[in-house]
Amino acid sequence: MKKLSSPMDLQELRKSIIKNRDPKKTIVSVCGGTGCTALGSGDVIKALREELKNRGLEDKIEVKVSGCRGFCQHGALVTIEPQGIFYQRVRPKDVAEVVEATLNGKTVEHLLYRDPVLSGQFVHEQEVPFYAKQHRLVLANSSQIDPKVIDDYIFFGGYGALAKALTTMKPDSIIEEIKASGLRGRGGGGFPTGRKWESTRKAKGDPKYIICNCDEGDPGAFMDRSLMEGNPHSILEGMIIGAFAIGASEGYIYVRHEYPLAVENATLALKQAEEYGLLGDNILGSGFNFHVKVSRGGGAFVCGESTALMASLEGKVGEPRAKYVHTSDSGLWGKPSNLNNVETWANVPIIINNGSKWFSAIGTAGSKGTKIFSLVGKVRNTGLVEVPMGISLKEIIYDIGGGIQGNRKFKAVQTGGPSGGCIPESMLNLPVDFDELTRVGSMMGSGAMIVMDEKNCMVDIAKYFVNFLQSESCGKCLPCREGVKRMYEILTRITEGNGKMEDLDLLEQLGTTLNSTALCGLGQTAPNPVLSTIKYFRDEYVAHIRDKKCPAKVCKALITYNINEKCPNCGLCIKACPQGAITPVEKKKPVVLDQSKCIKCGSCLDVCKLQMVKVK
Amino acid sequence: MVKLTIDGKQFEAAEGAMVLDVARAHNIYIPTLCHHESVTSYGACRLCMVEITTKSGRKNLVTSCLYPVEEGLAVQTNSEKVSAHRKMLIQLLMARCPDSDVIKDMGKKLGVEATPFPVEDHHKCILCALCTRACAEVVGVSAISFVNRGVEREMGIPFFDNKDACIACGSCAYICPTGAITVEDRNDTRFIHQPWDDMKFKMTKCKVCGRYWAPVKQIEYMAKQSGQPIEFFDKCPDCR
């Protein structure tokens, strides 16, 4: 690899990459993201390469392994370029058929996407309802490029923003541009990025550090992972531009160890960028030096908090500290440090390339651009969605997510991860942006969006998240350590039918104290799932406490399984019951369920084809 | 110097001073459990929370042990909000350490007699980290630290077994606000009673008066730190 010593060199390189590629060449692009890999995309790629080799088509058809495309539930995802044919749920056995159809200019019908609601098949990705309402800026290239090949990124204009920033802009004008764009921190805090950069630039101290926070730990969230796996160079380019603007010479990508592919791709991206002279000393001949290292986190949720992350980087226990002195003044090793989330960094090249005016035209008054959400839970289409700020929850859940599975009734959506709030149906028209979500008692968080239906018990949900937070609290400050534990204790007794009405007041008081007195964001937001469910689903709490009933029929202590009198004694449930609690009495007469033996596992309910098992 | 008000009274303080220190210097009571002038502030007990209004009008609750004074700052040490939160915090501690007189007394001071939470644990340690900070910052040996995380957090020595680093100086017991760690000298042995175990250390006898005056390991450490020959410590301070 030849080192690029000027922006002109980069332009020449790009020209030669474009020249060496035949735009008409057929490319079979298979998603290599974690979701698709789990669904066997590795085997699909292997089978594809074998098939092409056996048929002597290696020169004619190229196989590409792309980044995550977001529609993980339907993996392994495959597209045929340049036609843009979109195949889903591809298995190795389908490969021969795909190759054959591609050669003949046809499509494989049974691999095309069919919508459960809308009729007909969808041939191209952009027509699929899951993608149609999305506005893919940050994720745009993930499905196009091979994250392991820097030339692919450069082919799509990669590092052009860096060249532009280094040659035509001054550090201050870059900061002004980011400020004017209205970009706010995508990690959850929503702090204006430009202002953060400005304070770190103005801070006294040397060296200054740039940190990329890829310590995503929310249950159900995977946008940072996908981005780091699928397009690591876009993040790195943002970091280099940021470093130039701030005057930083060293940087870290802090990525959790449980994300092996993200670690691998980030490490490889650094190496490739260094070899090209896009990172390291004298970047593109500009005289600007910037070095980046990958640091692997141990998987503590609290290390996503900036000061805890910095402590962890320093080799100390990952515990937060008070931020009355900002990390922009005294962060990593007491030096000015600028930490931004993966998605924030990936937005930077887009803003530099297109200008702040273009960028700020997307979104709402207070929140500009797009946001990536990981849409999970009881929606039909789960996956990664990138939408413009201000889109309504309803559009995300129904138009993109395809509504609720099994035509059940929507109950709530939790945004912002474990410490987000649960938003009820009456607020489905809420425009999604930083301020609106906070206003209704939830938050943007890092962008997890968990959809719940009528079969979810909201007390149980609150208990689940509080339990997660209790095991992830670092334990440093008293309110978080002791308070979250007590919340869990109270919620447990409510779900076991031992709650008192005063418990609701106590939960609210305790929640308010945590909000106001906990040391870091984890503790301050920990009561959100509890407070928001008490606010919007108080009747469910009351049903548990006063009537000793769980309306959603989830809390085991408050439900019983019963056999309908019309049960014909088919015997399925008898076999399924792990406790031997169900016994036949007489032929064709209902079986008998011994309540004292029943552990309420639901096996009988699952196997009964005649719906003779009723939960009360 | 910076001008600020605490509970409506005007004060001047050196730049960089913490609100808590300024308040205490003027005899204004702010409760604390994890603060000590000999170690760096930690902000774990949250009892020293005060309500501030900055010059620009921004209101916030902050831990006064870690909040540096600033020009025009208005501090309320016992507003309604502050008082309500402090009560909740002490009730959480009362449930954790029901037998601690220190906690009970502080509860009384804050107007709390009982806790609404079930009392099942009988801890003495409130996990304030004064011992670990004293051991690391003042003594310089870091023999004790926290183990585990969150609700599982406890204080201990490596693997609850390795006391090699401990020099038996007893600083942890001295600084412990709740008596969770105590020190006791019995004949030729120093006992450090910690929440997880009792640690025993051999003591050295003064060659003049015959009194067991210091643990062997502490003398070795003092000799190493001070550069004095070990024989210097053959005599106790009284007999030197």
Chai-1 contact restraints between the chains, C-beta under 6 A:
chainA,res_idxA,chainB,res_idxB,connection_type,confidence,min_distance_angstrom,max_distance_angstrom,comment,restraint_id
A,A322,B,G43,contact,1.0,0.0,6.0,A-B,restraint_1
A,A322,B,L66,contact,1.0,0.0,6.0,A-B,restraint_2
A,Y324,B,L66,contact,1.0,0.0,6.0,A-B,restraint_3
A,Y324,B,Y67,contact,1.0,0.0,6.0,A-B,restraint_4
A,Q470,B,V151,contact,1.0,0.0,6.0,A-B,restraint_5
A,S471,B,G150,contact,1.0,0.0,6.0,A-B,restraint_6
A,S473,B,G150,contact,1.0,0.0,6.0,A-B,restraint_7
A,C474,B,R149,contact,1.0,0.0,6.0,A-B,restraint_8
A,G475,B,R149,contact,1.0,0.0,6.0,A-B,restraint_9
A,G475,B,G150,contact,1.0,0.0,6.0,A-B,restraint_10
A,G475,B,R153,contact,1.0,0.0,6.0,A-B,restraint_11
A,K476,B,A44,contact,1.0,0.0,6.0,A-B,restraint_12
A,C477,B,A44,contact,1.0,0.0,6.0,A-B,restraint_13
A,C477,B,R46,contact,1.0,0.0,6.0,A-B,restraint_14
A,L478,B,C45,contact,1.0,0.0,6.0,A-B,restraint_15
A,L478,B,R46,contact,1.0,0.0,6.0,A-B,restraint_16
A,L478,B,L89,contact,1.0,0.0,6.0,A-B,restraint_17
A,P479,B,R46,contact,1.0,0.0,6.0,A-B,restraint_18
A,E482,B,L92,contact,1.0,0.0,6.0,A-B,restraint_19
A,E482,B,R96,contact,1.0,0.0,6.0,A-B,restraint_20
A,G483,B,L92,contact,1.0,0.0,6.0,A-B,restraint_21
A,K485,B,V151,contact,1.0,0.0,6.0,A-B,restraint_22
A,R486,B,F117,contact,1.0,0.0,6.0,A-B,restraint_23
A,L506,B,P116,contact,1.0,0.0,6.0,A-B,restraint_24
A,T513,B,H85,contact,1.0,0.0,6.0,A-B,restraint_25
A,T513,B,M88,contact,1.0,0.0,6.0,A-B,restraint_26
A,S516,B,L61,contact,1.0,0.0,6.0,A-B,restraint_27
A,S516,B,H85,contact,1.0,0.0,6.0,A-B,restraint_28
A,T517,B,R46,contact,1.0,0.0,6.0,A-B,restraint_29
A,T517,B,M49,contact,1.0,0.0,6.0,A-B,restraint_30
A,T517,B,H85,contact,1.0,0.0,6.0,A-B,restraint_31
